[in-house]
Structures are given as C-alpha cells and as structure tokens.
Amino acid sequence: MIKKEYNTINDFLEDASFKNWALQQNGTDISFWDYWIANNPDREELVNKAKDLVLGISFDKNFVSKAKVSCEWEKLEAKINAKKATPKRKVRYLKPLSIAASILLLVSVGFYFINGSSKVTHKTNYGEILNIKLQDGSDVTLNSNSSLSYYKNESRKVWLTGEAFFQVDKKVVTNAKFWVLTDDLSVEVYGTSFNVSTKKKKTDVFLEEGNIWLKLNNGTDKKMIPGNYISYSAEKNKILEDINIFNPTTKTSWKDGSLLFENLSLEKAMEKIEESYGYSIVFKDDKSKNTLITGAVPITNIDICLKAIEKSVDVIITKKGNSLIIRKK
C-alpha cells in the first residue's frame, strides 16, 4: 500500500515502492514515483536525499575480484580444517578506507585461535561487519572494531569487546543459559534478541525481544524487558542510564548498514561514525556541535554517509588525515 503523505526522509525510506523507484527495479513503481515527483515539486529535496540514502545503503560487492576472494577463502578454510574448527561464518564488509585496508580485511578476516585450539576469537577491523553462526545455532552480528571470544566446546558463554547484536537460540529441552561477558557486567539469557556495546568505558545493553538478567560487577542484578536500554559503568560503579526506547531501530539499525538518529546532537551522532571508521572528530564551532539531526544515514560507504549528514544538518565535513573537521556552512 502506497503512503499518501511523505513529510520526512524516513517516510520515503520505509516505503518499498520508493526503494524500487530509486533502484529502478519495478516498472509500476517507477511510473508512480515519476508522476508523484512531478506533481510534488516542493518535496524534491527530500526525494533526492532519500534516494541518496537508498543507493548508499547498497553494499559494494565488487570491490575485490572473485578470484581474489576465492583464493583467500581457500587459505582460510585450510587453516580452519587444520585446527578442526567448526564455526560457520558469513562476512559483510563496509566500504574500506583504502585499497590496502580492503586487502587486509580479506587476508585477516578476524578468525584465529588462542591458547592452542581451545578458544576461538572473531575480530573485526574498522569498516567491517561480521555475521557469525555459533555452534549452538545462535546468530551474532559483530560491529566494526570489535571482538567476540568463546571456548569452542562452550559457545553459549562469550566475551565481548566492542558491539554486537545477538539472536540467541533457545534450548527448550535443556533450558541452557547463554552468557555475554564484558568488563562491566554479565548478560544472562535463555533465548532472545538484544544489543550489547562496550564503547567509552561502559557497557550499554538494549533488549529487543524476550527477557534477560544483567549481573553488574557491583553485585547488583537487573532484570530487563523488551524496549529497556541500560548503560552501566563499573569504573564509576553506577548505572548511567536506564530508559525505555520506543523505536528499537535507533539502537540496532547499524547491523543493516545504516544509523538512525532521532533528535540527536551532531556531536553524539558523530561518535557513531568515529566508532565505525576510527576517525577523530573535530568541531570548529559549538553551533554545529549542538545541531540536532533526525533521519537515517548509511554507514556502508563513508563518503555517502558524510554527504548525507552534510545535507541533513547544513554543515561542511572535511577529511584531513585521520580527522573529520566539521563546521557550519
């Protein structure tokens, strides 16, 4: 069903027919939107921004040759067989910062063994997202610059540094628990979907579905229900935030290649870009720092991401070395 009102970028992004028009995939949708745009000239700017985002969210699947990919995977499989490891994995890449980085991502996809063959560790670099299938059937999406470790005979207890989204397979017969451990707390799970982030010397947990218990390092237990978001710092020995999130995609959209902001300061929004790509953020004025941003931006391509932010909040973002310099127009 086609929506009748399109007043924000998200209105367009949430409409499948608009995406078909942007990608030129369906004749009926193309005809409809060509007609709609011609009769709604006041929405042209919104349409163009939304189209940029749709195109930007598409992954670049051809930046490495098939022969190179095949060669590297054969090497990887040989190493895995030699270690008699079994985890299955699927890798997705964000657009790398350089050609050298893309080669590095293929050669070292973040899978290695420590302590002989007893412990398995998955790691991601800046600009990489990794899909992992654990031995118990659970799925994990590991964000950039993150690591996940577990003993190969006990994959229902994992150690996380960075950020990951978990879809835990519930064991109905044994009712076995699943544990996520960080420097600040432990997450006790039976079967559910949730997001954990350990950035900025704290641990943030968002529960999308099911029920979980947090065991904080100060000895306190905390039960969470769907929609809860809790941020805890062991260093400060306190809960920094305990709120309900009404739009879960603001916390989980990263796993699908985009970031969704709702009335967030540009300073806070750029922290997410810093985490994904490793850039240092430099604001040249307080006005741009405190500007509020609402909407979705792609993180699969850093250049399109920055362009979308520039359009959304009317700023200029300049790359200089490992820094992003931001100023008002």
N, C-alpha and C positions, 0 to 999 in steps of 0.2 A: 504494500500500500504506500503510495507516494504521499509524503507530508505536504501540507498545504501552506505552512509557514516556515520560513528559513531566515532566522534573525541573527544566528551566531554561526561561527565556524563549525562548532560541534553538530549543529542541526544538519549540515551538509555531510560531515564525516560519518554520521550514524545512518545515513541513507544509502542502502546498497545500490540503488539505481544511479545515484550521483557518482559513486565509485566506478560503476560500469561506464558512465559517460567519460570520466576523467581518463580511464584506461582504454577507452574506445573498444569496449568488448561486447556491447549489445546494441543492435540497430534501433530497437524500440526506445531504449533508454537514451541513446544518443539523440534521436529525433526529439524526444520530450524535452531534454535539457537544453538543446539548441533553441527550441521555441521558448522555453521558460526564461532563459537568459536574455533573449532578445526582447522579451516583454517585461523584464525586471532590471533595467539598466542601473538602478540605484543599488543593486546587490552585486555588481560586477567585481568590486574589490574583494568582497567576502568570497565570491566564487573562485577568484584567482588564488587567494590564499589557501582555500580548502583544496583546490586542485594540486597546488604545490605540495601540500602535506600528503595527499593520496599517492602522488608519484614518488615522494621522498620516502614513504614508508616501505616501498617495494625494495627487496633485497637485491643487491648486485651479485648475481650468481656466476658471472663470467669473468671476474677479475683475475682468476687463475685458470690456466688451461686444464682441460680434463685429464690430459696425460700426466701433468704435474700432480694433480690431486690423486690420481690412481697410484702413481709411484709412491707418494708419501704414505698413502693408506696401506699399501703392501708392506712398507717398512714397519709401520705401526702394528699391523696385525702379526707380523713375525715376532715382534717384541712381546706382544700380549701372549701369543701361543707359547713362547719360550718360558714365560713366567706362569703358565697355566692359569691365567686370569679369565674371568667370565663376564664382567660387567659389559653391557651393551650401551652404546652412546651415539648420540647424534649431535653434530656440531653445526651451529649457525654463526656466521660472522657478521659483525657490524663492519661498515666500510673502514679499512685501516687507515692510520695516519700517514703511512708511506708505503712504497713498494717493499722496502726492507721489512717493515712490520708485517706485511701480509705473508711473506715467506716464512718469517719466524712463527706466525700463528699455525702454519701448516706443519712445519718441522717439529714444533713443540706444542702439541695440541692440549697440553696440560694433563697428561696422564702418566704417572710414574709410580714406582714403588719405593717405600722407605721401610727401614727395619726388616731387611730381607724381602719376603713376599707377603708378610702378614698384614700390612697396612696399605691401603690404596688412597691416593690423593689425586683429585681433579683440580686443575688450576686454570684460570683464565687471565689473559692479558688485557690491557686497556683496549676497548673497541671490540671485545669478543663476548658472545653469549653462548653458553654451552647447555645442551639438553642431555640429561643423564637418566638412564633407566637402572635403578638399583636391583639387586638380586631378589629382593622381596616383592618386586612389582611396583614399588613407589617411583614416582617421577619427580625429578628435581630440575629446575631451570636455574643455572648459576649465572649471575650477573658478571659484568666486567670487573677485572682486578679483584677476583675473589678466589677462595679455595674451599674445597669440601673433602674431608678425610673420614675414613672408616676402616675397620678391620674387615677383611674380605669374607670372613665367616660370621660377621655380625653387622650387616649393613643397616640394621634398624637403630643403630646408635652412630650419629655422625657429628663431626666437629666442623663448625663453620667460621670462616673469616671472610668478611665482605657481605654480599647479599645473595639470597636465593629464595625462590618460590617453591614450596613443597606441595605435592599432591600425594598424600600417604595412603597406601593400600591397606585397608582394614583387614585384619586377620580374625575372621568371625569365630573360627574353631578354637584357636589358642588364645584369642584376645591379647596378643602380644603388643607391648608398648613400642612406640617409636620415639627416639630421643634426638633432639638437636641441642648441642652444647656450644656455648660461646664463653667469652671471658667474663661476662656479666651474669649469665643465667643459664638455666636448662629449660627446654620446652618438652613437656610430656604429652604424647599424642597416641591415640589409638587408630584413627583414620579420619583425615580432614584435609583442608586446603588452607595454607597460611604463608605469609611472607616474613622473612627474618633478615634484618640488616644490622651489621656491626660497625658501621662507619662512625667517625667522630667520637671514638672512645665511649661508646654506649651501644646498647642493643635495642632495636626497635622491632616489635612484633605486631603484625596485623593479621587478624583471623578473618578469613573469607567465609569459611564454611565449617561446621562441626563444633567441637569443644576441645579446649586444651588447657593444661595447667602450666603456669610458669613457676619455676623454683628459683627465686632470686638468690644471689650469693650472700645476702644478709640473713638468710634463713627463712624468709617470708615466702608463702605460697600465694599465688594469684590465679584465680580461675577466669578464663576469657570466654566470651560468647561471640557469635558472628557479628562483625562490624566493629569490635573493640580494637583499639590501637594503643599499645603501651610502650613507652620509652623508658628504659632503666639504665642507670649508670652505677656500676659497682664502685668506681673511683669516687663518686660523690655520695655513694650509699643512699640513693633515693630514686623514687620514680619521678622522672622529669615531665611525663605527660601520660594521661590516662583519659582517653576520649573515645567517642563513637564516630566512625566515619560512615557517612551516608552514601558516598559514591566510591565503591571499592576500587575502581579503576585508577583513582588518583595514587593508589599505593602499589598497584600490580601491573599497570599498563606497560612498564619497561620491558616485561618479558615478551610482549608482542611487537616490540620495536618502536615504541613511542612513549612520550611523557605527557601526562595530562595535568595541567595546572588549574586550580580554581582560586582566583583572587589571591594569588601568592606573590610576595615581593620578588622582584627580579633577582635580588641578592640570593634569596633562598632557592629560586629556580635554577640559577647558575651553579649552585652547589652540586646539583644533579649532573650537570654537564661536566663539571670538574671530576666527579666520581667516575663517570663513564669513560672519559678520554684523558684524564690526567693533566689537563691544562690548569695553570694558575689563573684566577680571575682578578682583574684589576678594574675597579670603578674609578672614573675620573671625576665624578660628581655625585653628591648624595641624591639628587633628583632621579637619576637613572637607577640608582641602587634601590630606592624605595618605590619605584614604579610598580604597579600591580599588573600581573599577567594572568589571563584566563584563556584556556584553549589547549590544543594538542600540538606537539612538535615531534618530528621524527628524530630518533637517535641512531638510525641505521647509517646515516650519512652526515658527518659533522658539518659540512658546508651548507647543505639544505636545512639542517637543524638551526644553524646560526642565522640563515636568511629568514627563516620563519619567525624567529624571535625578534629580529630587527623589524620586520613588518608588523608584528603584533604590538610592540610597545614603543615604536618610533625611536629606536636607538641605532647607533653605529657600533659594530663589533669588529675590531681589527685584530688579526693574528700577528703576534710578534714573538718569534721563538716558541717557547712553551707557555706563553701567556695569551690570554684573551683580554683585550683592552676595550672597555665599554664606556661610551659617552652619549649624552643626549644629542639629537640632531639639532 
